[in-house]
């Protein structure tokens, strides 16, 4: 059965919330410098060096898209996990790795 828009937003918002909470913890524990801007369907992270990671909800496709300095990635819900079939990435480990590579900040999620 297909996911509804409401279910998609609920699941996506949970992911956004986990990322925001982990970054807030990293800011406190690691004295990290990250600006978080959550607005509508977009979660934007800006790091000390000015680089950004942007995560946004693509409602028509029920996907989460991530733009990093290394490229763009599309994640769809597959068997209960957000997965990028083109690159064999699972969403949350990919986000953690991308933030570490781009900013040096280690997140615990």
Gaussian input, Z-matrix of N, CA and C with variables (Angstrom, degrees):
# hf/3-21g

backbone

0 1
 N
 C     1     B1
 C     2     B2     1     A1
 N     3     B3     2     A2     1     D1
 C     4     B4     3     A3     2     D2
 C     5     B5     4     A4     3     D3
 N     6     B6     5     A5     4     D4
 C     7     B7     6     A6     5     D5
 C     8     B8     7     A7     6     D6
 N     9     B9     8     A8     7     D7
 C    10    B10     9     A9     8     D8
 C    11    B11    10    A10     9     D9
 N    12    B12    11    A11    10    D10
 C    13    B13    12    A12    11    D11
 C    14    B14    13    A13    12    D12
 N    15    B15    14    A14    13    D13
 C    16    B16    15    A15    14    D14
 C    17    B17    16    A16    15    D15
 N    18    B18    17    A17    16    D16
 C    19    B19    18    A18    17    D17
 C    20    B20    19    A19    18    D18
 N    21    B21    20    A20    19    D19
 C    22    B22    21    A21    20    D20
 C    23    B23    22    A22    21    D21
 N    24    B24    23    A23    22    D22
 C    25    B25    24    A24    23    D23
 C    26    B26    25    A25    24    D24
 N    27    B27    26    A26    25    D25
 C    28    B28    27    A27    26    D26
 C    29    B29    28    A28    27    D27
 N    30    B30    29    A29    28    D28
 C    31    B31    30    A30    29    D29
 C    32    B32    31    A31    30    D30
 N    33    B33    32    A32    31    D31
 C    34    B34    33    A33    32    D32
 C    35    B35    34    A34    33    D33
 N    36    B36    35    A35    34    D34
 C    37    B37    36    A36    35    D35
 C    38    B38    37    A37    36    D36
 N    39    B39    38    A38    37    D37
 C    40    B40    39    A39    38    D38
 C    41    B41    40    A40    39    D39
 N    42    B42    41    A41    40    D40
 C    43    B43    42    A42    41    D41
 C    44    B44    43    A43    42    D42
 N    45    B45    44    A44    43    D43
 C    46    B46    45    A45    44    D44
 C    47    B47    46    A46    45    D45
 N    48    B48    47    A47    46    D46
 C    49    B49    48    A48    47    D47
 C    50    B50    49    A49    48    D48
 N    51    B51    50    A50    49    D49
 C    52    B52    51    A51    50    D50
 C    53    B53    52    A52    51    D51
 N    54    B54    53    A53    52    D52
 C    55    B55    54    A54    53    D53
 C    56    B56    55    A55    54    D54
 N    57    B57    56    A56    55    D55
 C    58    B58    57    A57    56    D56
 C    59    B59    58    A58    57    D57
 N    60    B60    59    A59    58    D58
 C    61    B61    60    A60    59    D59
 C    62    B62    61    A61    60    D60
 N    63    B63    62    A62    61    D61
 C    64    B64    63    A63    62    D62
 C    65    B65    64    A64    63    D63
 N    66    B66    65    A65    64    D64
 C    67    B67    66    A66    65    D65
 C    68    B68    67    A67    66    D66
 N    69    B69    68    A68    67    D67
 C    70    B70    69    A69    68    D68
 C    71    B71    70    A70    69    D69
 N    72    B72    71    A71    70    D70
 C    73    B73    72    A72    71    D71
 C    74    B74    73    A73    72    D72
 N    75    B75    74    A74    73    D73
 C    76    B76    75    A75    74    D74
 C    77    B77    76    A76    75    D75
 N    78    B78    77    A77    76    D76
 C    79    B79    78    A78    77    D77
 C    80    B80    79    A79    78    D78
 N    81    B81    80    A80    79    D79
 C    82    B82    81    A81    80    D80
 C    83    B83    82    A82    81    D81
 N    84    B84    83    A83    82    D82
 C    85    B85    84    A84    83    D83
 C    86    B86    85    A85    84    D84
 N    87    B87    86    A86    85    D85
 C    88    B88    87    A87    86    D86
 C    89    B89    88    A88    87    D87
 N    90    B90    89    A89    88    D88
 C    91    B91    90    A90    89    D89
 C    92    B92    91    A91    90    D90
 N    93    B93    92    A92    91    D91
 C    94    B94    93    A93    92    D92
 C    95    B95    94    A94    93    D93
 N    96    B96    95    A95    94    D94
 C    97    B97    96    A96    95    D95
 C    98    B98    97    A97    96    D96
 N    99    B99    98    A98    97    D97
 C   100   B100    99    A99    98    D98
 C   101   B101   100   A100    99    D99
 N   102   B102   101   A101   100   D100
 C   103   B103   102   A102   101   D101
 C   104   B104   103   A103   102   D102
 N   105   B105   104   A104   103   D103
 C   106   B106   105   A105   104   D104
 C   107   B107   106   A106   105   D105
 N   108   B108   107   A107   106   D106
 C   109   B109   108   A108   107   D107
 C   110   B110   109   A109   108   D108
 N   111   B111   110   A110   109   D109
 C   112   B112   111   A111   110   D110
 C   113   B113   112   A112   111   D111
 N   114   B114   113   A113   112   D112
 C   115   B115   114   A114   113   D113
 C   116   B116   115   A115   114   D114
 N   117   B117   116   A116   115   D115
 C   118   B118   117   A117   116   D116
 C   119   B119   118   A118   117   D117
 N   120   B120   119   A119   118   D118
 C   121   B121   120   A120   119   D119
 C   122   B122   121   A121   120   D120
 N   123   B123   122   A122   121   D121
 C   124   B124   123   A123   122   D122
 C   125   B125   124   A124   123   D123
 N   126   B126   125   A125   124   D124
 C   127   B127   126   A126   125   D125
 C   128   B128   127   A127   126   D126
 N   129   B129   128   A128   127   D127
 C   130   B130   129   A129   128   D128
 C   131   B131   130   A130   129   D129
 N   132   B132   131   A131   130   D130
 C   133   B133   132   A132   131   D131
 C   134   B134   133   A133   132   D132
 N   135   B135   134   A134   133   D133
 C   136   B136   135   A135   134   D134
 C   137   B137   136   A136   135   D135
 N   138   B138   137   A137   136   D136
 C   139   B139   138   A138   137   D137
 C   140   B140   139   A139   138   D138
 N   141   B141   140   A140   139   D139
 C   142   B142   141   A141   140   D140
 C   143   B143   142   A142   141   D141
 N   144   B144   143   A143   142   D142
 C   145   B145   144   A144   143   D143
 C   146   B146   145   A145   144   D144
 N   147   B147   146   A146   145   D145
 C   148   B148   147   A147   146   D146
 C   149   B149   148   A148   147   D147
 N   150   B150   149   A149   148   D148
 C   151   B151   150   A150   149   D149
 C   152   B152   151   A151   150   D150
 N   153   B153   152   A152   151   D151
 C   154   B154   153   A153   152   D152
 C   155   B155   154   A154   153   D153
 N   156   B156   155   A155   154   D154
 C   157   B157   156   A156   155   D155
 C   158   B158   157   A157   156   D156
 N   159   B159   158   A158   157   D157
 C   160   B160   159   A159   158   D158
 C   161   B161   160   A160   159   D159
 N   162   B162   161   A161   160   D160
 C   163   B163   162   A162   161   D161
 C   164   B164   163   A163   162   D162
 N   165   B165   164   A164   163   D163
 C   166   B166   165   A165   164   D164
 C   167   B167   166   A166   165   D165
 N   168   B168   167   A167   166   D166
 C   169   B169   168   A168   167   D167
 C   170   B170   169   A169   168   D168
 N   171   B171   170   A170   169   D169
 C   172   B172   171   A171   170   D170
 C   173   B173   172   A172   171   D171
 N   174   B174   173   A173   172   D172
 C   175   B175   174   A174   173   D173
 C   176   B176   175   A175   174   D174
 N   177   B177   176   A176   175   D175
 C   178   B178   177   A177   176   D176
 C   179   B179   178   A178   177   D177
 N   180   B180   179   A179   178   D178
 C   181   B181   180   A180   179   D179
 C   182   B182   181   A181   180   D180
 N   183   B183   182   A182   181   D181
 C   184   B184   183   A183   182   D182
 C   185   B185   184   A184   183   D183
 N   186   B186   185   A185   184   D184
 C   187   B187   186   A186   185   D185
 C   188   B188   187   A187   186   D186
 N   189   B189   188   A188   187   D187
 C   190   B190   189   A189   188   D188
 C   191   B191   190   A190   189   D189
 N   192   B192   191   A191   190   D190
 C   193   B193   192   A192   191   D191
 C   194   B194   193   A193   192   D192
 N   195   B195   194   A194   193   D193
 C   196   B196   195   A195   194   D194
 C   197   B197   196   A196   195   D195
 N   198   B198   197   A197   196   D196
 C   199   B199   198   A198   197   D197
 C   200   B200   199   A199   198   D198
 N   201   B201   200   A200   199   D199
 C   202   B202   201   A201   200   D200
 C   203   B203   202   A202   201   D201
 N   204   B204   203   A203   202   D202
 C   205   B205   204   A204   203   D203
 C   206   B206   205   A205   204   D204
 N   207   B207   206   A206   205   D205
 C   208   B208   207   A207   206   D206
 C   209   B209   208   A208   207   D207
 N   210   B210   209   A209   208   D208
 C   211   B211   210   A210   209   D209
 C   212   B212   211   A211   210   D210
 N   213   B213   212   A212   211   D211
 C   214   B214   213   A213   212   D212
 C   215   B215   214   A214   213   D213
 N   216   B216   215   A215   214   D214
 C   217   B217   216   A216   215   D215
 C   218   B218   217   A217   216   D216
 N   219   B219   218   A218   217   D217
 C   220   B220   219   A219   218   D218
 C   221   B221   220   A220   219   D219
 N   222   B222   221   A221   220   D220
 C   223   B223   222   A222   221   D221
 C   224   B224   223   A223   222   D222
 N   225   B225   224   A224   223   D223
 C   226   B226   225   A225   224   D224
 C   227   B227   226   A226   225   D225
 N   228   B228   227   A227   226   D226
 C   229   B229   228   A228   227   D227
 C   230   B230   229   A229   228   D228
 N   231   B231   230   A230   229   D229
 C   232   B232   231   A231   230   D230
 C   233   B233   232   A232   231   D231
 N   234   B234   233   A233   232   D232
 C   235   B235   234   A234   233   D233
 C   236   B236   235   A235   234   D234
 N   237   B237   236   A236   235   D235
 C   238   B238   237   A237   236   D236
 C   239   B239   238   A238   237   D237
 N   240   B240   239   A239   238   D238
 C   241   B241   240   A240   239   D239
 C   242   B242   241   A241   240   D240
 N   243   B243   242   A242   241   D241
 C   244   B244   243   A243   242   D242
 C   245   B245   244   A244   243   D243
 N   246   B246   245   A245   244   D244
 C   247   B247   246   A246   245   D245
 C   248   B248   247   A247   246   D246
 N   249   B249   248   A248   247   D247
 C   250   B250   249   A249   248   D248
 C   251   B251   250   A250   249   D249
 N   252   B252   251   A251   250   D250
 C   253   B253   252   A252   251   D251
 C   254   B254   253   A253   252   D252
 N   255   B255   254   A254   253   D253
 C   256   B256   255   A255   254   D254
 C   257   B257   256   A256   255   D255
 N   258   B258   257   A257   256   D256
 C   259   B259   258   A258   257   D257
 C   260   B260   259   A259   258   D258
 N   261   B261   260   A260   259   D259
 C   262   B262   261   A261   260   D260
 C   263   B263   262   A262   261   D261
 N   264   B264   263   A263   262   D262
 C   265   B265   264   A264   263   D263
 C   266   B266   265   A265   264   D264
 N   267   B267   266   A266   265   D265
 C   268   B268   267   A267   266   D266
 C   269   B269   268   A268   267   D267
 N   270   B270   269   A269   268   D268
 C   271   B271   270   A270   269   D269
 C   272   B272   271   A271   270   D270
 N   273   B273   272   A272   271   D271
 C   274   B274   273   A273   272   D272
 C   275   B275   274   A274   273   D273
 N   276   B276   275   A275   274   D274
 C   277   B277   276   A276   275   D275
 C   278   B278   277   A277   276   D276
 N   279   B279   278   A278   277   D277
 C   280   B280   279   A279   278   D278
 C   281   B281   280   A280   279   D279
 N   282   B282   281   A281   280   D280
 C   283   B283   282   A282   281   D281
 C   284   B284   283   A283   282   D282
 N   285   B285   284   A284   283   D283
 C   286   B286   285   A285   284   D284
 C   287   B287   286   A286   285   D285
 N   288   B288   287   A287   286   D286
 C   289   B289   288   A288   287   D287
 C   290   B290   289   A289   288   D288
 N   291   B291   290   A290   289   D289
 C   292   B292   291   A291   290   D290
 C   293   B293   292   A292   291   D291
 N   294   B294   293   A293   292   D292
 C   295   B295   294   A294   293   D293
 C   296   B296   295   A295   294   D294
 N   297   B297   296   A296   295   D295
 C   298   B298   297   A297   296   D296
 C   299   B299   298   A298   297   D297
 N   300   B300   299   A299   298   D298
 C   301   B301   300   A300   299   D299
 C   302   B302   301   A301   300   D300
 N   303   B303   302   A302   301   D301
 C   304   B304   303   A303   302   D302
 C   305   B305   304   A304   303   D303
 N   306   B306   305   A305   304   D304
 C   307   B307   306   A306   305   D305
 C   308   B308   307   A307   306   D306
 N   309   B309   308   A308   307   D307
 C   310   B310   309   A309   308   D308
 C   311   B311   310   A310   309   D309
 N   312   B312   311   A311   310   D310
 C   313   B313   312   A312   311   D311
 C   314   B314   313   A313   312   D312
 N   315   B315   314   A314   313   D313
 C   316   B316   315   A315   314   D314
 C   317   B317   316   A316   315   D315
 N   318   B318   317   A317   316   D316
 C   319   B319   318   A318   317   D317
 C   320   B320   319   A319   318   D318
 N   321   B321   320   A320   319   D319
 C   322   B322   321   A321   320   D320
 C   323   B323   322   A322   321   D321
 N   324   B324   323   A323   322   D322
 C   325   B325   324   A324   323   D323
 C   326   B326   325   A325   324   D324

   B1=1.4592
   B2=1.5363
   B3=1.2863
   B4=1.4685
   B5=1.5259
   B6=1.3066
   B7=1.4558
   B8=1.5277
   B9=1.3238
   B10=1.4674
   B11=1.5258
   B12=1.3323
   B13=1.4651
   B14=1.5276
   B15=1.3293
   B16=1.4625
   B17=1.5213
   B18=1.3296
   B19=1.4650
   B20=1.5290
   B21=1.3213
   B22=1.4618
   B23=1.5241
   B24=1.3307
   B25=1.4703
   B26=1.5283
   B27=1.3173
   B28=1.4639
   B29=1.5297
   B30=1.3351
   B31=1.4646
   B32=1.5321
   B33=1.3262
   B34=1.4641
   B35=1.5230
   B36=1.3323
   B37=1.4650
   B38=1.5251
   B39=1.3463
   B40=1.4628
   B41=1.5289
   B42=1.3279
   B43=1.4668
   B44=1.5273
   B45=1.3313
   B46=1.4645
   B47=1.5271
   B48=1.3214
   B49=1.4556
   B50=1.5269
   B51=1.3287
   B52=1.4662
   B53=1.5273
   B54=1.3233
   B55=1.4625
   B56=1.5309
   B57=1.3315
   B58=1.4689
   B59=1.5294
   B60=1.3338
   B61=1.4688
   B62=1.5246
   B63=1.3417
   B64=1.4627
   B65=1.5262
   B66=1.3237
   B67=1.4696
   B68=1.5239
   B69=1.3259
   B70=1.4733
   B71=1.5318
   B72=1.3343
   B73=1.4663
   B74=1.5214
   B75=1.3427
   B76=1.4675
   B77=1.5306
   B78=1.3231
   B79=1.4688
   B80=1.5254
   B81=1.3329
   B82=1.4671
   B83=1.5270
   B84=1.3483
   B85=1.4562
   B86=1.5309
   B87=1.3322
   B88=1.4640
   B89=1.5326
   B90=1.3328
   B91=1.4537
   B92=1.5288
   B93=1.3411
   B94=1.4598
   B95=1.5293
   B96=1.3184
   B97=1.4605
   B98=1.5219
   B99=1.3273
   B100=1.4669
   B101=1.5180
   B102=1.3213
   B103=1.4575
   B104=1.5157
   B105=1.3240
   B106=1.4629
   B107=1.5189
   B108=1.3251
   B109=1.4531
   B110=1.5233
   B111=1.3129
   B112=1.4587
   B113=1.5225
   B114=1.3115
   B115=1.4571
   B116=1.5242
   B117=1.3193
   B118=1.4604
   B119=1.5174
   B120=1.3175
   B121=1.4553
   B122=1.5176
   B123=1.3439
   B124=1.4675
   B125=1.5293
   B126=1.3423
   B127=1.4591
   B128=1.5223
   B129=1.3288
   B130=1.4603
   B131=1.5184
   B132=1.3281
   B133=1.4531
   B134=1.5189
   B135=1.3222
   B136=1.4628
   B137=1.5228
   B138=1.3385
   B139=1.4522
   B140=1.5156
   B141=1.3215
   B142=1.4634
   B143=1.5280
   B144=1.3402
   B145=1.4671
   B146=1.5264
   B147=1.3493
   B148=1.4582
   B149=1.5168
   B150=1.3305
   B151=1.4634
   B152=1.5280
   B153=1.3174
   B154=1.4616
   B155=1.5198
   B156=1.3111
   B157=1.4563
   B158=1.5205
   B159=1.3191
   B160=1.4551
   B161=1.5266
   B162=1.3153
   B163=1.4609
   B164=1.5181
   B165=1.3254
   B166=1.4592
   B167=1.5092
   B168=1.3226
   B169=1.4615
   B170=1.5249
   B171=1.2891
   B172=1.4599
   B173=1.5307
   B174=1.3317
   B175=1.4616
   B176=1.5312
   B177=1.3367
   B178=1.4700
   B179=1.5319
   B180=1.3290
   B181=1.4653
   B182=1.5238
   B183=1.3340
   B184=1.4630
   B185=1.5235
   B186=1.3246
   B187=1.4585
   B188=1.5278
   B189=1.3273
   B190=1.4573
   B191=1.5143
   B192=1.3270
   B193=1.4598
   B194=1.5194
   B195=1.3245
   B196=1.4581
   B197=1.5209
   B198=1.3257
   B199=1.4603
   B200=1.5242
   B201=1.3392
   B202=1.4616
   B203=1.5254
   B204=1.3083
   B205=1.4650
   B206=1.5233
   B207=1.3348
   B208=1.4662
   B209=1.5183
   B210=1.3375
   B211=1.4639
   B212=1.5135
   B213=1.3255
   B214=1.4608
   B215=1.5156
   B216=1.3265
   B217=1.4546
   B218=1.5187
   B219=1.3407
   B220=1.4650
   B221=1.5301
   B222=1.3230
   B223=1.4586
   B224=1.5232
   B225=1.3377
   B226=1.4629
   B227=1.5255
   B228=1.3175
   B229=1.4580
   B230=1.5278
   B231=1.3476
   B232=1.4591
   B233=1.5248
   B234=1.3161
   B235=1.4697
   B236=1.5236
   B237=1.3321
   B238=1.4595
   B239=1.5169
   B240=1.3521
   B241=1.4658
   B242=1.5199
   B243=1.3368
   B244=1.4641
   B245=1.5154
   B246=1.3344
   B247=1.4586
   B248=1.5214
   B249=1.3387
   B250=1.4601
   B251=1.5261
   B252=1.3227
   B253=1.4604
   B254=1.5319
   B255=1.3289
   B256=1.4672
   B257=1.5210
   B258=1.3308
   B259=1.4666
   B260=1.5249
   B261=1.3335
   B262=1.4722
   B263=1.5223
   B264=1.3260
   B265=1.4571
   B266=1.5190
   B267=1.3305
   B268=1.4567
   B269=1.5232
   B270=1.3267
   B271=1.4546
   B272=1.5272
   B273=1.3226
   B274=1.4651
   B275=1.5319
   B276=1.3449
   B277=1.4709
   B278=1.5371
   B279=1.3357
   B280=1.4585
   B281=1.5315
   B282=1.3241
   B283=1.4678
   B284=1.5323
   B285=1.3234
   B286=1.4699
   B287=1.5285
   B288=1.3376
   B289=1.4699
   B290=1.5342
   B291=1.3341
   B292=1.4652
   B293=1.5218
   B294=1.3193
   B295=1.4649
   B296=1.5240
   B297=1.3274
   B298=1.4757
   B299=1.5199
   B300=1.3468
   B301=1.4653
   B302=1.5192
   B303=1.3288
   B304=1.4567
   B305=1.5278
   B306=1.3334
   B307=1.4705
   B308=1.5207
   B309=1.3272
   B310=1.4632
   B311=1.5159
   B312=1.3280
   B313=1.4721
   B314=1.5267
   B315=1.3276
   B316=1.4654
   B317=1.5332
   B318=1.3299
   B319=1.4605
   B320=1.5184
   B321=1.3329
   B322=1.4678
   B323=1.5132
   B324=1.3222
   B325=1.4737
   B326=1.5219
   A1=109.00
   A2=115.83
   A3=121.42
   A4=110.90
   A5=114.43
   A6=121.89
   A7=109.08
   A8=116.28
   A9=120.19
   A10=108.91
   A11=116.15
   A12=120.32
   A13=110.70
   A14=116.79
   A15=121.20
   A16=110.85
   A17=117.04
   A18=120.90
   A19=110.54
   A20=116.40
   A21=120.94
   A22=110.56
   A23=116.87
   A24=120.21
   A25=111.20
   A26=117.30
   A27=120.36
   A28=109.98
   A29=117.63
   A30=121.44
   A31=111.44
   A32=116.50
   A33=120.60
   A34=110.89
   A35=116.86
   A36=120.83
   A37=111.27
   A38=117.03
   A39=120.39
   A40=110.30
   A41=117.07
   A42=120.85
   A43=110.64
   A44=117.11
   A45=121.55
   A46=110.03
   A47=116.32
   A48=121.74
   A49=111.20
   A50=117.39
   A51=121.07
   A52=110.57
   A53=116.55
   A54=120.50
   A55=110.42
   A56=116.30
   A57=120.03
   A58=110.98
   A59=117.20
   A60=120.82
   A61=111.26
   A62=117.19
   A63=121.11
   A64=110.42
   A65=117.07
   A66=120.02
   A67=110.63
   A68=116.91
   A69=119.90
   A70=110.39
   A71=116.81
   A72=121.40
   A73=110.20
   A74=116.89
   A75=121.19
   A76=111.15
   A77=116.53
   A78=120.39
   A79=109.56
   A80=115.88
   A81=120.58
   A82=112.16
   A83=116.91
   A84=121.00
   A85=113.29
   A86=117.28
   A87=120.40
   A88=112.18
   A89=115.67
   A90=120.20
   A91=110.64
   A92=114.66
   A93=121.25
   A94=110.18
   A95=115.02
   A96=121.26
   A97=108.54
   A98=115.25
   A99=121.11
   A100=108.49
   A101=116.65
   A102=121.05
   A103=107.57
   A104=115.66
   A105=121.92
   A106=107.72
   A107=116.20
   A108=121.12
   A109=107.96
   A110=115.95
   A111=121.66
   A112=107.35
   A113=115.79
   A114=120.36
   A115=109.27
   A116=115.38
   A117=119.53
   A118=111.54
   A119=116.28
   A120=121.65
   A121=113.62
   A122=117.28
   A123=120.56
   A124=111.10
   A125=114.50
   A126=122.01
   A127=106.31
   A128=115.62
   A129=121.12
   A130=109.03
   A131=115.78
   A132=122.30
   A133=108.16
   A134=116.27
   A135=119.73
   A136=108.37
   A137=114.98
   A138=121.61
   A139=111.09
   A140=114.97
   A141=122.31
   A142=112.39
   A143=117.25
   A144=120.69
   A145=113.28
   A146=116.78
   A147=121.09
   A148=113.79
   A149=117.83
   A150=119.80
   A151=109.93
   A152=115.49
   A153=120.80
   A154=111.34
   A155=114.61
   A156=123.12
   A157=105.25
   A158=115.57
   A159=120.76
   A160=108.08
   A161=115.43
   A162=122.05
   A163=106.71
   A164=116.68
   A165=117.37
   A166=112.00
   A167=113.15
   A168=121.65
   A169=108.88
   A170=116.07
   A171=121.92
   A172=107.05
   A173=114.69
   A174=120.32
   A175=113.39
   A176=119.89
   A177=118.36
   A178=113.00
   A179=117.07
   A180=121.26
   A181=112.79
   A182=116.38
   A183=122.13
   A184=110.15
   A185=115.65
   A186=122.41
   A187=110.51
   A188=114.86
   A189=122.56
   A190=106.70
   A191=116.95
   A192=121.91
   A193=108.70
   A194=115.76
   A195=121.41
   A196=108.98
   A197=114.85
   A198=120.60
   A199=107.55
   A200=116.01
   A201=122.15
   A202=107.62
   A203=117.02
   A204=118.29
   A205=110.57
   A206=117.51
   A207=122.11
   A208=112.85
   A209=117.76
   A210=119.75
   A211=112.19
   A212=115.02
   A213=121.89
   A214=110.51
   A215=116.22
   A216=122.18
   A217=110.07
   A218=116.18
   A219=122.12
   A220=108.75
   A221=115.59
   A222=121.47
   A223=110.37
   A224=115.99
   A225=122.31
   A226=108.13
   A227=116.69
   A228=120.69
   A229=108.74
   A230=115.75
   A231=122.44
   A232=107.67
   A233=116.65
   A234=121.37
   A235=112.24
   A236=115.97
   A237=120.97
   A238=115.63
   A239=117.87
   A240=120.84
   A241=109.41
   A242=115.48
   A243=120.68
   A244=106.94
   A245=116.80
   A246=121.92
   A247=110.69
   A248=115.65
   A249=122.04
   A250=107.41
   A251=116.19
   A252=120.69
   A253=112.45
   A254=117.84
   A255=119.86
   A256=111.89
   A257=116.79
   A258=121.19
   A259=113.93
   A260=117.25
   A261=121.68
   A262=113.10
   A263=117.12
   A264=122.10
   A265=110.44
   A266=116.10
   A267=122.17
   A268=106.41
   A269=116.86
   A270=123.29
   A271=114.82
   A272=117.80
   A273=119.32
   A274=112.38
   A275=120.39
   A276=117.93
   A277=112.19
   A278=116.89
   A279=120.57
   A280=110.82
   A281=117.20
   A282=121.23
   A283=109.98
   A284=116.82
   A285=121.65
   A286=109.86
   A287=116.57
   A288=121.20
   A289=111.32
   A290=116.53
   A291=120.40
   A292=111.17
   A293=117.37
   A294=121.12
   A295=109.76
   A296=117.25
   A297=121.31
   A298=110.54
   A299=117.21
   A300=120.99
   A301=111.25
   A302=116.18
   A303=119.57
   A304=112.90
   A305=116.98
   A306=118.81
   A307=114.34
   A308=117.46
   A309=120.38
   A310=113.63
   A311=117.24
   A312=121.32
   A313=108.93
   A314=115.77
   A315=121.61
   A316=108.96
   A317=116.01
   A318=120.68
   A319=110.36
   A320=115.54
   A321=122.06
   A322=107.13
   A323=115.33
   A324=119.14
   A325=107.26
   D1=137.29
   D2=-177.31
   D3=-70.90
   D4=148.62
   D5=177.26
   D6=-75.26
   D7=140.86
   D8=176.25
   D9=-83.43
   D10=163.34
   D11=176.12
   D12=-59.05
   D13=-39.69
   D14=179.97
   D15=-62.20
   D16=-45.05
   D17=178.63
   D18=-63.29
   D19=-41.70
   D20=178.65
   D21=-58.60
   D22=-49.61
   D23=-178.36
   D24=-63.65
   D25=-38.14
   D26=179.25
   D27=-63.10
   D28=-47.01
   D29=-179.70
   D30=-66.23
   D31=-43.24
   D32=179.38
   D33=-64.07
   D34=-42.78
   D35=179.23
   D36=-61.92
   D37=-35.69
   D38=176.52
   D39=-61.74
   D40=-42.59
   D41=178.51
   D42=-64.31
   D43=-45.68
   D44=178.47
   D45=-57.75
   D46=-44.65
   D47=-177.79
   D48=-63.87
   D49=-42.39
   D50=178.41
   D51=-61.96
   D52=-42.19
   D53=179.96
   D54=-65.54
   D55=-47.12
   D56=-180.00
   D57=-59.70
   D58=-45.16
   D59=-179.35
   D60=-62.63
   D61=-41.97
   D62=179.97
   D63=-65.46
   D64=-38.00
   D65=179.01
   D66=-69.11
   D67=-41.61
   D68=176.86
   D69=-58.32
   D70=-40.87
   D71=177.58
   D72=-64.21
   D73=-43.78
   D74=179.66
   D75=-63.86
   D76=-37.32
   D77=177.75
   D78=-60.68
   D79=-43.05
   D80=-179.95
   D81=-71.22
   D82=-47.14
   D83=-171.84
   D84=-81.81
   D85=-34.40
   D86=-174.12
   D87=-109.29
   D88=5.55
   D89=-176.14
   D90=53.03
   D91=39.10
   D92=-178.74
   D93=-74.48
   D94=152.03
   D95=178.97
   D96=-113.80
   D97=98.55
   D98=-179.09
   D99=-136.04
   D100=129.88
   D101=171.49
   D102=-96.35
   D103=127.31
   D104=179.61
   D105=-109.04
   D106=126.67
   D107=176.00
   D108=-127.45
   D109=106.04
   D110=177.93
   D111=-106.27
   D112=117.76
   D113=-177.54
   D114=-145.26
   D115=115.52
   D116=178.62
   D117=60.06
   D118=-120.00
   D119=-176.73
   D120=-93.45
   D121=12.52
   D122=-173.40
   D123=-125.78
   D124=135.93
   D125=170.94
   D126=-118.89
   D127=114.60
   D128=-175.66
   D129=-113.62
   D130=127.84
   D131=178.54
   D132=-114.98
   D133=124.77
   D134=177.27
   D135=-118.30
   D136=129.58
   D137=-174.08
   D138=-99.84
   D139=171.53
   D140=-174.44
   D141=-55.37
   D142=-34.61
   D143=-178.39
   D144=-82.59
   D145=3.45
   D146=179.14
   D147=90.15
   D148=-9.64
   D149=178.62
   D150=-73.62
   D151=159.75
   D152=-176.16
   D153=-132.94
   D154=153.49
   D155=163.84
   D156=-122.69
   D157=128.10
   D158=-179.11
   D159=-119.17
   D160=126.15
   D161=177.78
   D162=-116.36
   D163=127.30
   D164=178.27
   D165=-137.49
   D166=154.83
   D167=179.35
   D168=-87.81
   D169=128.50
   D170=173.55
   D171=-105.79
   D172=86.00
   D173=-173.11
   D174=-56.93
   D175=-45.62
   D176=-177.41
   D177=-58.51
   D178=-30.68
   D179=-178.65
   D180=-99.57
   D181=-7.86
   D182=-173.93
   D183=54.41
   D184=49.14
   D185=179.12
   D186=-126.81
   D187=157.68
   D188=169.71
   D189=-107.39
   D190=128.49
   D191=179.55
   D192=-111.25
   D193=139.11
   D194=179.52
   D195=-125.41
   D196=130.85
   D197=173.43
   D198=-113.64
   D199=122.15
   D200=176.41
   D201=-122.01
   D202=175.34
   D203=177.12
   D204=-69.49
   D205=-10.20
   D206=-179.04
   D207=-97.92
   D208=-8.70
   D209=179.45
   D210=145.27
   D211=-178.62
   D212=179.79
   D213=-111.71
   D214=144.34
   D215=-174.69
   D216=-138.21
   D217=146.05
   D218=-177.95
   D219=-122.57
   D220=126.13
   D221=-178.13
   D222=-117.27
   D223=129.06
   D224=175.74
   D225=-117.25
   D226=154.61
   D227=179.58
   D228=-77.26
   D229=116.12
   D230=-179.78
   D231=-127.45
   D232=118.52
   D233=179.49
   D234=51.11
   D235=42.00
   D236=175.49
   D237=83.07
   D238=1.81
   D239=178.69
   D240=-126.13
   D241=143.34
   D242=173.43
   D243=-75.49
   D244=120.62
   D245=-170.16
   D246=-137.48
   D247=137.59
   D248=175.22
   D249=-101.12
   D250=102.86
   D251=-174.95
   D252=-67.65
   D253=-27.50
   D254=-179.37
   D255=-68.02
   D256=-33.90
   D257=-174.20
   D258=-120.01
   D259=6.04
   D260=-179.27
   D261=54.58
   D262=43.30
   D263=178.53
   D264=-108.57
   D265=141.48
   D266=170.27
   D267=-96.91
   D268=138.02
   D269=-168.58
   D270=-51.76
   D271=-62.98
   D272=-170.63
   D273=-65.06
   D274=-46.26
   D275=175.21
   D276=-59.12
   D277=-35.08
   D278=178.56
   D279=-66.23
   D280=-43.15
   D281=178.69
   D282=-61.68
   D283=-46.31
   D284=-179.89
   D285=-59.61
   D286=-46.62
   D287=-179.27
   D288=-65.30
   D289=-40.74
   D290=-179.27
   D291=-64.61
   D292=-43.15
   D293=179.14
   D294=-64.51
   D295=-40.93
   D296=178.71
   D297=-63.47
   D298=-45.94
   D299=-178.88
   D300=-65.72
   D301=-38.86
   D302=-172.79
   D303=-84.01
   D304=-30.26
   D305=-173.09
   D306=-127.06
   D307=-14.20
   D308=-175.89
   D309=82.66
   D310=1.51
   D311=-178.13
   D312=-87.77
   D313=128.03
   D314=178.87
   D315=-97.31
   D316=121.24
   D317=179.26
   D318=-101.11
   D319=148.95
   D320=171.42
   D321=-114.67
   D322=110.82
   D323=178.23
   D324=-126.16

